[in-house]
Amino acid sequence: MPLWQQFSLPRHLPLTKTLLLLIDRASASGQSLSNHLALVASRTGHENPHLVNELLRAVYLSWFLQHAGYGTCPTEHLKIAECAVEAALRQARESGKWPLPVDTVEDFETLLALYDGQLARAPLHVVLAAEQRLRTFLAGSLCLGIDDCDLYLAGSGSKAALEKLPTIAPPKLPCATRKTGC
C-alpha cells in the first residue's frame, strides 16, 4: 500500500514531518499510471467498472485538490469529465457496456495532467484531506455541485453542452444528502 494511503488525518493531531512532505514519487507515479491506463483502455473499447471508477476518482480528487489551492483547471473540464462518467454509468445500466464519450478524451487528458501535477506538488496532508472529502462525499454527506450532466446527456456532445452550462462555481458547503447522479 502506498505511504500516502496508510495514514488517516485526524483533525486534532499536529502535522508530522511525513505529512508535510510530498507524496513519495513511486506512489504518485503509480497513481498516475493507473489513471492514464484507465483512459487508454476506455479509448480502445476495453473499459470496465473499475477503470471508470478510477477516472471518476481522479475527477473528484483533482476537484478537491484544486479547491485546496493546487491547480487552476477551468471548472468546465471537471464538469465534462464528471458528466462523461455519468453517461458511461447510464449506458452501463442499459447495456452493460461502459464507454466514455469519444469527444471527452481531451478533457480527461487535461484533467489527468492537472491531477499528475497536483500529486507532484501537494503535501501528503492535503492529499489525505482530499481523500477524506471523497470518502465523505461517497458516504452521502457532502455535495459537490460539479453537475449539469443532464445538459450534457441531452446535447450532441460535451462541447455543445458546455456552452449551456452555468458559469457559477460549485458550492463547497455540505448538504444533507449526496446527489445520486448528475
C-alpha positions in Angstrom: 0.0 0.0 0.0 1.4 3.4 -0.9 2.6 5.5 2.0 0.0 8.2 1.5 -2.8 5.7 1.8 -1.5 4.4 5.2 -2.4 7.5 7.1 -5.7 8.9 8.2 -5.7 12.5 9.2 -7.5 13.2 12.5 -8.1 16.9 12.9 -6.8 17.1 16.4 -3.3 15.8 15.8 -0.4 18.1 14.7 1.1 17.6 11.3 4.2 15.5 11.3 7.2 15.8 9.1 5.9 12.9 7.0 2.5 14.6 6.5 4.2 17.9 5.5 6.3 16.3 2.8 5.2 15.5 -0.7 3.9 12.1 -1.6 6.6 9.7 -2.4 7.4 9.6 -6.1 6.6 5.9 -6.6 3.1 6.3 -5.2 2.4 9.4 -7.3 3.7 7.6 -10.4 1.7 4.5 -9.7 -1.5 6.5 -9.3 -0.7 8.5 -12.5 0.0 5.3 -14.4 -3.3 3.7 -13.2 -5.3 6.8 -14.3 -3.7 7.1 -17.7 -4.1 3.3 -18.4 -7.7 3.6 -17.4 -8.2 6.4 -20.0 -6.3 4.4 -22.7 -8.4 1.3 -22.0 -11.6 3.4 -22.2 -10.4 4.9 -25.5 -9.7 1.5 -27.0 -13.0 -0.2 -26.0 -11.7 -2.1 -23.0 -13.4 -0.2 -20.3 -14.9 -1.8 -17.3 -16.4 -0.6 -13.9 -13.0 -0.5 -12.2 -11.5 1.7 -14.9 -14.4 4.1 -15.0 -14.2 4.3 -11.2 -10.5 5.2 -11.4 -11.3 8.0 -13.7 -14.2 9.3 -11.6 -11.9 9.2 -8.5 -9.4 11.3 -10.4 -12.1 13.8 -11.3 -13.2 14.3 -7.7 -9.8 14.2 -6.1 -8.5 16.8 -8.6 -11.5 18.9 -7.8 -10.8 18.7 -4.0 -7.1 19.4 -4.5 -7.9 22.4 -6.7 -10.1 23.8 -4.0 -7.2 23.3 -1.6 -5.1 25.6 -3.8 -3.4 23.1 -6.1 -4.4 23.8 -9.6 -6.3 26.2 -11.8 -8.0 24.0 -14.3 -11.2 25.5 -15.7 -14.3 24.0 -14.0 -15.7 23.1 -17.4 -13.2 20.3 -17.8 -14.2 18.9 -14.5 -17.9 19.2 -15.3 -17.4 17.5 -18.7 -15.4 14.6 -17.2 -17.9 14.1 -14.4 -20.8 14.1 -17.0 -18.9 11.7 -19.3 -18.6 9.2 -16.4 -22.2 9.7 -15.6 -23.1 8.9 -19.2 -20.9 5.8 -19.0 -22.8 4.7 -15.9 -26.2 5.3 -17.5 -25.0 3.3 -20.6 -23.8 0.5 -18.3 -27.2 0.3 -16.6 -28.9 -0.1 -20.0 -26.4 -2.2 -22.0 -23.7 -3.5 -19.6 -21.1 -1.6 -21.5 -19.0 1.3 -20.1 -17.9 3.5 -22.9 -16.8 7.1 -22.3 -18.0 9.5 -24.9 -15.2 9.9 -27.5 -15.4 13.7 -27.5 -14.4 13.9 -23.8 -11.0 12.3 -24.1 -9.3 15.6 -24.5 -11.0 16.9 -21.3 -9.8 13.7 -19.4 -6.3 14.2 -20.7 -6.3 17.8 -19.3 -7.8 16.6 -16.1 -5.2 13.8 -15.6 -2.4 16.3 -16.4 -3.8 18.5 -13.6 -4.0 15.6 -11.2 -0.5 14.5 -12.0 0.8 18.0 -11.2 -1.3 18.1 -8.0 0.2 14.8 -6.8 3.7 16.2 -7.6 3.1 19.4 -5.6 0.6 18.8 -2.8 1.9 17.7 0.6 0.7 14.4 2.0 -1.7 16.0 4.4 -3.5 17.9 1.6 -3.9 14.7 -0.4 -5.2 12.9 2.6 -7.7 15.6 3.3 -8.9 15.3 -0.3 -9.2 11.6 0.1 -11.2 12.2 3.3 -13.5 14.6 1.5 -14.0 12.0 -1.2 -15.0 9.4 1.4 -17.4 11.9 3.0 -18.9 12.6 -0.4 -19.3 8.8 -1.1 -20.9 8.3 2.3 -23.5 10.8 1.2 -22.9 13.8 3.5 -21.3 16.2 1.0 -22.4 17.5 -2.3 -20.0 18.8 -4.9 -22.0 20.7 -7.5 -19.9 19.7 -10.5 -23.0 18.6 -12.3 -25.4 19.7 -15.0 -25.0 16.3 -16.7 -28.5 16.3 -18.0 -27.4 19.1 -20.3 -24.5 17.0 -21.5 -26.6 13.9 -22.0 -29.3 15.8 -23.9 -26.8 17.6 -26.1 -24.9 16.3 -29.1 -21.6 16.2 -27.2 -19.6 17.8 -24.5 -18.6 21.0 -26.3 -22.2 21.8 -27.2 -23.4 21.0 -23.7 -20.6 23.1 -22.2 -22.0 26.2 -23.8 -25.3 25.6 -22.0 -23.6 25.1 -18.6 -24.0 27.8 -16.0 -20.7 29.6 -15.1 -21.3 29.6 -11.4 -18.7 27.9 -9.1 -19.8 24.7 -7.4 -20.7 25.1 -3.8 -18.3 24.0 -1.1 -20.9 23.6 1.6 -22.1 20.2 2.9 -25.6 19.2 2.2 -28.0 16.7 3.8 -27.7 14.0 1.1 -25.4 13.4 -1.8 -26.8 13.8 -5.2 -27.2 10.3 -6.7 -26.4 11.4 -10.2 -26.0 14.4 -12.3 
